[in-house]
Amino acid sequence: MSEDKVSTLLSDVAVEGDIVEKDKIIIDAKINGDVKSEDVVTHANSNIKGNIKSKSASLGGKLNGNVNADQISIKKTADIDGVLNQKTLSIEEGATLKIKTQTYK
């Protein structure tokens, strides 16, 4: 039985360029580039300028870019400016959003 791999970028990390992670990535860092992963989780301190492509995205930080995911969950700490494409979308009360959204089947 294989264990899922999780990569974590803490708040003292800054990345210039795209990130590709096969399994799951947890981001609390500053990223200037696109993120592609099976499962993306962003925390309150994260600041991403780029697009996110994943199967599942749980967003809790600042994002200036588009998200393409089967499932998007927006936390109350999120500040998002971009276009969301998803199958399912959930938004907690209190999130700051400037978005367009499109649901696909």
Buried (B, 14 or more C-beta within 10 A) or exposed (E): EEEEEEEEBEBEEEBEEEBEBEEBBBBBBBBBBBBBBBBBBBBBBBBBBBBBBBEBBBBBBBBBBBBBBEBBBBBEBBBBBBBBBBEEBEBEEEBEEEBEBEEEE
